[in-house]
Amino acid sequence: MSYKKKLSLGMAVELTVLEGDYEGHYRSRVEEMGERLLSVGVPIENGELVPVREGTKVKVTFWDETAAYSFEGKIMQRIAVPFPIFVLVLPDTVAKVQRRDFVRVPATFPITFRMVTREGLSDSFKAVTLDLSGGGMRFSTKERIENKSLLFVQFSLPHGEIQTPASVCRVVSIEDTKQYSVSVKFHEISERERDKIIRCVFDIQRAMRKKGLV
């Protein structure tokens, strides 16, 4: 399948400005698509449009259920009417990045989870996230969880409620506490819910940049 079939109108993308005064990561979305051209919305930062110039080198990253895809190019044109967009040339191929390479940021949100067993779902347990990415999360809990087990997690983000299966990758006892650090990757998550998580990750990154933490 051509990577272009993975792009769709309204899809959330990450626009990374690679040079100039506005270098950094921004949230955007696909506004128009053609055979050779892609238009994405001009990002908004602090309530203002980010005035990246034509000719600036950028990278576009987007996701499906298994991987992230990215390509580099230049802003060929800026259009203001009927709404602000950047126009880029679509490449013949894109780079594929596994989900484990999604940006991971510190995040503290209360979550609940249930263990998936042969008999069905267990009782609900409480936990708190330690970090978050578009591909998974790490959380702390007092419950002992088996490695490689399957969970069903639920939590609320500023952009909406998330409910998704998650497979356990690693469980580590937190020293001097009765808590465990549990790393999971999201399993069969919908792209709509992944978009909510990625938007949250972008917001956290922006807040960290303002504080000089990244």
C-alpha positions as CSV (number, residue, x, y, z in Angstrom):
1,M,0.0,0.0,0.0
2,S,1.3,3.5,-0.9
3,Y,2.0,5.6,2.1
4,K,-0.2,8.3,0.6
5,K,-3.2,6.1,1.4
6,K,-2.3,6.4,5.0
7,L,-2.8,10.2,4.9
8,S,-6.3,11.6,5.2
9,L,-8.0,15.0,5.5
10,G,-8.1,16.2,9.0
11,M,-5.4,13.8,10.2
12,A,-3.1,15.1,13.0
13,V,0.5,15.5,12.0
14,E,3.6,16.9,13.6
15,L,5.3,19.7,11.7
16,T,9.0,20.1,12.7
17,V,10.6,23.3,11.6
18,L,14.3,22.4,11.0
19,E,15.8,25.9,10.7
20,G,15.2,29.6,11.3
21,D,13.8,31.6,14.2
22,Y,10.8,29.2,14.7
23,E,12.7,25.9,14.9
24,G,10.8,23.3,16.9
25,H,7.9,20.9,16.9
26,Y,4.3,22.0,16.2
27,R,0.9,20.4,16.0
28,S,-0.9,20.6,12.6
29,R,-3.2,18.7,10.4
30,V,-3.8,17.7,6.8
31,E,-6.0,20.3,5.1
32,E,-5.7,19.3,1.4
33,M,-4.1,16.5,-0.6
34,G,-3.2,15.9,-4.2
35,E,-1.0,13.5,-6.2
36,R,2.1,15.6,-5.6
37,L,1.2,18.3,-3.1
38,L,0.2,18.3,0.6
39,S,-1.3,21.2,2.4
40,V,-1.1,21.4,6.2
41,G,-2.6,24.0,8.6
42,V,-0.3,26.8,9.8
43,P,0.4,26.0,13.4
44,I,-0.8,28.3,16.2
45,E,1.5,29.1,19.1
46,N,0.3,31.3,22.0
47,G,-2.8,32.2,20.0
48,E,-0.7,33.5,17.1
49,L,0.1,31.9,13.7
50,V,3.7,30.7,13.4
51,P,5.1,32.8,10.6
52,V,7.5,30.3,9.0
53,R,8.8,31.6,5.7
54,E,8.5,30.0,2.3
55,G,11.6,27.9,1.5
56,T,12.1,26.8,5.2
57,K,13.1,23.2,5.7
58,V,10.5,21.2,7.6
59,K,9.7,17.6,8.6
60,V,6.2,16.1,8.6
61,T,5.5,13.1,10.8
62,F,2.2,11.1,10.8
63,W,1.0,7.8,12.3
64,D,-0.9,4.7,11.7
65,E,-1.7,1.8,14.1
66,T,1.8,0.2,13.8
67,A,4.4,2.9,13.0
68,A,5.2,6.5,12.4
69,Y,6.2,7.9,9.0
70,S,8.1,11.1,8.3
71,F,9.6,13.0,5.4
72,E,11.5,16.2,5.0
73,G,10.8,19.0,2.5
74,K,10.4,22.7,2.1
75,I,7.5,25.0,2.5
76,M,6.8,25.8,-1.2
77,Q,4.0,28.3,-0.6
78,R,2.1,30.0,2.2
79,I,-1.6,30.6,1.5
80,A,-3.7,32.8,3.8
81,V,-7.2,32.6,2.2
82,P,-9.7,31.0,2.9
83,F,-7.5,29.8,5.8
84,P,-3.8,29.7,6.5
85,I,-1.9,26.7,5.1
86,F,1.6,25.6,4.1
87,V,2.0,23.8,0.8
88,L,4.7,21.1,0.5
89,V,5.7,18.6,-2.2
90,L,5.0,15.0,-1.4
91,P,8.1,12.7,-1.8
92,D,8.1,9.4,-3.6
93,T,9.0,7.6,-0.3
94,V,8.9,8.2,3.4
95,A,10.9,6.9,6.4
96,K,9.2,4.5,8.6
97,V,9.8,4.7,12.4
98,Q,8.6,2.1,14.9
99,R,6.2,3.2,17.6
100,R,8.8,2.8,20.3
101,D,10.5,5.9,18.8
102,F,7.6,8.2,19.5
103,V,8.5,11.1,21.7
104,R,8.0,10.3,25.4
105,V,7.4,13.1,27.9
106,P,6.9,13.2,31.7
107,A,3.2,13.2,32.5
108,T,1.1,12.7,35.7
109,F,-2.4,11.6,35.1
110,P,-4.6,9.3,37.2
111,I,-5.6,6.1,35.4
112,T,-7.6,3.0,36.0
113,F,-6.8,-0.4,34.5
114,R,-8.1,-3.9,34.4
115,M,-6.2,-7.1,33.8
116,V,-7.4,-9.2,30.8
117,T,-7.7,-12.9,31.8
118,R,-9.2,-16.0,30.3
119,E,-12.2,-15.4,32.5
120,G,-12.6,-11.8,31.3
121,L,-11.7,-8.4,32.9
122,S,-10.5,-8.2,36.5
123,D,-11.6,-5.6,39.0
124,S,-10.5,-2.1,38.3
125,F,-7.2,-0.8,39.9
126,K,-5.9,2.7,40.2
127,A,-2.5,4.0,39.0
128,V,-0.7,7.2,38.1
129,T,1.2,7.8,34.8
130,L,4.9,8.6,34.9
131,D,5.4,9.3,31.2
132,L,3.4,9.2,28.0
133,S,3.9,8.9,24.3
134,G,1.8,8.1,21.2
135,G,2.9,4.5,21.4
136,G,2.6,3.8,25.1
137,M,3.1,4.9,28.7
138,R,4.7,4.1,32.0
139,F,2.7,4.2,35.3
140,S,3.1,3.4,38.9
141,T,0.8,1.1,40.9
142,K,0.9,-1.0,44.0
143,E,-0.6,-3.9,42.1
144,R,1.7,-6.7,41.0
145,I,1.4,-7.1,37.2
146,E,2.9,-10.0,35.2
147,N,5.2,-9.0,32.3
148,K,3.7,-9.6,28.8
149,S,0.2,-9.5,30.2
150,L,-2.6,-7.6,28.6
151,L,-4.4,-4.7,30.3
152,F,-7.4,-2.5,29.5
153,V,-6.6,1.1,30.5
154,Q,-8.8,4.2,30.9
155,F,-7.7,7.7,31.6
156,S,-8.8,11.3,30.9
157,L,-6.6,13.9,29.0
158,P,-7.4,17.5,28.3
159,H,-8.4,16.5,24.7
160,G,-10.7,13.6,25.7
161,E,-11.2,10.2,27.3
162,I,-8.9,7.3,26.3
163,Q,-9.9,3.6,26.5
164,T,-7.5,1.1,25.0
165,P,-5.9,-2.3,25.4
166,A,-2.2,-2.2,26.4
167,S,0.4,-4.9,26.5
168,V,2.9,-4.9,29.3
169,C,6.6,-4.6,28.2
170,R,8.3,-4.2,31.6
171,V,7.6,-4.3,35.3
172,V,10.2,-2.9,37.8
173,S,9.9,-2.6,41.6
174,I,10.4,1.0,42.6
175,E,13.1,1.1,45.2
176,D,12.2,2.0,48.8
177,T,8.4,1.9,48.0
178,K,5.7,-0.7,47.7
179,Q,5.0,0.5,44.1
180,Y,5.8,-1.0,40.7
181,S,6.8,0.9,37.5
182,V,4.9,-0.7,34.6
183,S,5.8,0.1,31.0
184,V,3.1,-0.7,28.4
185,K,2.5,-0.1,24.7
186,F,-0.9,0.6,23.3
187,H,-2.5,-2.3,21.6
188,E,-4.9,-1.8,18.7
189,I,-5.5,1.8,19.7
190,S,-7.8,3.8,17.4
191,E,-6.1,6.6,15.5
192,R,-8.7,9.1,16.9
193,E,-7.5,8.2,20.5
194,R,-3.9,8.2,19.5
195,D,-4.4,11.7,18.1
196,K,-5.7,12.9,21.5
197,I,-2.6,11.5,23.2
198,I,-0.2,13.1,20.6
199,R,-1.9,16.4,21.0
200,C,-1.4,16.1,24.8
201,V,2.3,15.2,24.3
202,F,2.8,18.3,22.0
203,D,1.2,20.5,24.7
204,I,3.5,19.1,27.4
205,Q,6.5,19.6,25.1
206,R,5.6,23.3,24.5
207,A,5.3,23.9,28.2
208,M,8.7,22.2,28.8
209,R,10.3,24.4,26.1
210,K,8.9,27.5,27.8
211,K,10.5,26.5,31.0
212,G,13.8,25.6,29.3
213,L,13.5,21.9,30.2
214,V,14.0,20.7,26.6
